[in-house]
Amino acid sequence: MTESPGHGFPEPEWGSATGDPRSSRGPDRSAVPPPWPPPVPAHKPGVIPLRPLGPGDIVGATFAAVFGNPRVYFGMSAVVTVATVIVALVIDLVIGVAVGVIGGDGLPNPRAALTSASGVATDAGSVAGWLLAGVVAYPVARDVIGVRAGLRESWRFGRPFVGRLIGTVLLLAVGLVLVAAPAIALLLVGIGSPDLDVLLAVAVASVLLIIPVVWLAVRLSVAMPAVTIDNLSPPAAIARSFTLTRGLFARYFTVFVILGILATVVDTVLSGLVGLITDVVGSTAGDVVGLVTAVLVTVILAPMFAVASSVVHTDSRIRKEGLDIALTQLVADREGPPWVSR
């Protein structure tokens, strides 16, 4: 190379490794070392890479876990959902009978009870989804390190936590209902008003009041996995959920919005099919189909949100506690439990 007059930097020699557009060979790239080593891919022994995850990673891991081991996830979802729906229907029936007897109206109409059963099953499905988030935490923890858990093994692990999981669900329900109460009350008041301006104002105010409910639901999203994986009491699990999700609301909100959109599409398609069936077979048979469909929708969709909660729990521990380092060592040793206690 020759030094260029006036600025002190060497001029390139045409045909050298720096490149000459008139050269037929072009630059000799093999002679030029890369400016930095190529990035080392994150270790991925199971459904997630052992590093902080993005929303796409969490959604992808959710589907990889569920469809990689459907017998466990859909099997546990079926058992939890059916048991929860049966309990809810029995409670609803007992309350209906008690109200009818006390009020002097007699026993409730079986036709009316059947009509409301699908709504009860849908509400019970939400409770089943929360319970499932704690029950499936064990097989998800195994999937994270590349070890597939069986159905019997997963039930055996989760059985001792059932009481604590139910207690946590009750606390979560009370908290969410209290936060949502202003929006519900405002809606009930506004629905009875014939004034369009009032209805519009009520709708806008209700949306604004729902925002704290959404915020609280995301912040509490890892409480159920914390009960089983971190072996905590209901109040401690709720407090830990707030700690682990601090500063991560937008990331996890995005995950649950994506899953919510997918769930809405599935629910809409199945509801449309139920409507067509009802038109063909009649109202009574249609109510039965609606009840079965409500249970089926929960069995199919609940594992998605439940597994996502457990993956979010793992990601938050990676971000807050460096769990990826401990899990990498655990995978290398292949000994001990499928998680690292705090």
N, C-alpha and C positions, 0 to 999 in steps of 0.2 A: 504493500500500500504506500501511496505518496501523501505527504502532508499538504493539505489544501491551504493556500495562503490566506491569511486574514482572520481565520477563526480557530486554527489550532487542532481541528479534528481531522483524522486521516480520511482521504477519499477512498472509496471502495475500488478494488481492482476488478474490472469486469471479467466474468468467468470464474471468480472465486466463490467460496461458500456463501458469501453474502448475496449472491445472485446477480446474473447478468441477463437482461431481457433478450440480448442478442445471442446468448449462448444456447446451443441446441441441447445441451445436457441439463441446464437448469442448475439450481443449488444442490449441493451435496448435503442433504439433511442428516444423513447418518453421522456426519462429522460434527454436528452441532448438538451439544447435550441439551436436554430439556431444562428450562429455567427452574423447575422444582420437581420433586418426585411425584409420580402419579398418585392420586388419592387412594388410600386403602379402603376397600369396601367394608361396611359395618358387618360385624358377625351376626348371622341370622340362623340360629339353630332351629327355630320354630316358625311361628306365624308372623313374628315381627323382627325387624333388625334391632339389635341391642344398642339403641341410640334414641335420643329424643325424636318423637314421631310427629308428622304433620297430619292434618285431617284426612288426607287421602290414604296415608299409611294405616290409620286407625280403622277407617271404613273397609279397606282391603283386608286387613287382618281379621275383622269381624266376619266377613264372608268366607275367608279361608278357614277359620276355625269351625264355623257352623257347618259348612258343606264338606269340610274335611273329616268331620266326625259326626254325621247327622244322627246316628243312632243315639248318641249321648244327649246332644243338645235338644233335638226334637222330642226324644223320649222323655227327658226331664221336663220339658215344656208341657207335654201332654199330661203328665201326672200332676204337676203343680196347677195347671190351668183347670183341669177337670175337677180336682179336689176343691179348689177355690170357688169355682162356679157352683158346685153342689152345695157347699156351705152357704154361699150367698143366697141361693134360691131357697134353701131351707129357712134361713133367717127372714127373708122377705115373706115367705109363706106364713111363718109364725107371727110376724108383725101384722100381716093382713088379717089373719084370723083373730088376733087379740083386739085389733081396732074394730073389726066387725062385731065381735061379741060385746065389747064394752059400749060401743055406740048403738047397739040394738039393731044393726043392719044384717046380722046373721053371718054366715060363712061367705067368703069372697066368691065371686063368679069364676069358675075354672077357666072359662074362655078369656076373661079379662086378665087373669093371672098368667095364662099362656102368652097373651099378647105382650105383656110387660116383661116376660122372661128374657127376651133377647137383650133388652136394655139393661137388665140386672146382670146378665152374663157379660156384656160389654164393660160395665163398671168393674165387675169382679176381675175381668181380664187385666185391667190396669194394676190392681193389687197383685195379681199373679205375676205380672211382669216385674214388679219390684222384688217380690220374693225370689223369682228366678235369677235376678241379678246377683243375689247372694249365693244361691245354690250352685250356679255354674262357674263361680269364681275359681273353684278347684280345678276343673278340667281346663279352663283357660290358662291358669298358671302352669299347668303341665304342657299345654300347647306352646307356650312362650319359649320353653326350653327344649322343644322338639320331642316330648314324650306324650304319647296319646293315652289318656285315661279311659278306663272302661266305665260302663254305666253302674255296675255294682260298687266299684271302688269309689266313684264320685258320690253316690248316695251314702256310703258308709262314712265318708269324710263330712258330708254336709249335715247329716242327721242330728248331731249334738248341737248345732247352731239354730235349729228351727225356732225355738222359743225366742232367742235373741233377734232373729230375723223378723218375726211377727211383731215384737216390741218396737223394732226400728221402723217398720212399715206404719205402725200406728202413730208414732211420733212424727214421721214425715207427713202423713196424711193430715194430722192436726195442724202442723205448721203451714202447709200449703193452703188448707181451707181457710185458716185465719188470715193469711195474706190475700187470698182471693175473695174474701167476704165482701169488701167494699165494691168490687166490680160486679159481683153477683147481685148484691142489693140494688145497685144502680140500674142494672139491666132489668130487674124485676119491676122497678118503679117506672122505667122508661117505656117498657113494652105496653103498658096500659094507657099510654098517652096517645091521643089521636093527632097531635101536632107534629108535623114532619121535622120542624126545626129542633124540637125537643128530642125526637128520636135520633136525629143526627148528632146532637150534642152528647146524648147519652152513649151513643156508639163510640164516638171519639174518646170520651172520658173513660169508657170501659177498656178500650184498647190500651190507653195509658196506664190504667190500673193493673192490667194484666202483665205489664213489663216486669214488675217486681216478682210476680209468680214465676215467670220464665227464668229470671236471674236466679231465684232461689232453687228452682228445679235443677239447673245446671250445676250450681254450687254443691248440691246434695247428691250429685250423680254417682259418687263413688262411696257413699255411706254403706250400701249393702255389701259390696266386695270387702270393705274394710272390716265388717263384722267377722267374716270367715277367714280371710287371708291374714289380717292383722290381729285377729282374736280379741275383738273389743266389745264392750257393752254398747247398747244403743246410743246413749248420750255421747260416749267417747267416739264412736264411729261417726256420728254427725259432726262433732267438732273436728275430727281428722279430715273429713270430706272438705270442710271449709278451708282447712290448712293446705291440703294438697291442691285444691283448685284455685287458690289465690293467684291472681294475675294471669290466669289461663282461660278466662270465661269465653273470650271470642273464639279461641281454637276449639274448645269442646262444644260450644253452641253450634258452630259450623257442622261438626260431626253429627249432632242430633238433628239438625235441620235436614241434612242430606238423607239420613235414615227416615225421618218423618215424611219427606216427600215420597220416597219409595213406598213407605207403608200406606200413604194416602192413595197412591195409584193402585196398589193391590186391593185395598179395602173398597175402593170405588168400583173396581171390576167385579169383585165378588158380590157387592151389594146390588149391582145391576143384574147379575145373574139371579140373585134371590128374588128381585122384583119380577123378572120374567117368569120364574118358576111359580111365584105366588099367583100371577095372572092366570096360569094354566091349571094349577091344581086346587086353587081355592084358598080362602083366608086361613082356615084352621091348619091345613097342611103347610101353608106358607109360613105360619108362625113357628111351626116345628122346624122347618128348613132354616128360618131366620135364626133360631136358637142354636142349631147345629153350626151354622155358618159363623156366628159370633164366636163360638168356641174355637172353630177351626182357624179363623183369622188370628186369634190370640196365640194359638199353638204355633202358627207359622211365623208370626211377626215378633212375638215376645223374645225369642232367642237372639234376634238381631240387636235389640236395645240392651238386653242383659249382658251379652258378650261384649258389646261396645263399652258398657260401664266398666267391665273388668279390664279391658284393654286400656281405657282411660286411666284407671287406677294404676296400672303398671307404668304408663307413660308419665303420669304425674310423679311417681316415685323415682323414675329415672331422672326427671328434671330437678326434683327437690332433694333427693337423697343419694343420687349416684347409683341407683339400683343396677344399672347396666353393667357396672364393674363387678359387682357381687354375683350377678347372674352369669357373666362370662366365666368367672372362676368356678361357679357351681357347675356349669356345663362341662368345663374342663375336668373337674373332679368326678362328675357323674355320681355324686353321693349327696345324701341329705334330702330335705324337703324341696318341693318345686318353687320355693320362694325364699327370700331371706327376711327374717323377722327384723323389726326395728330395734 
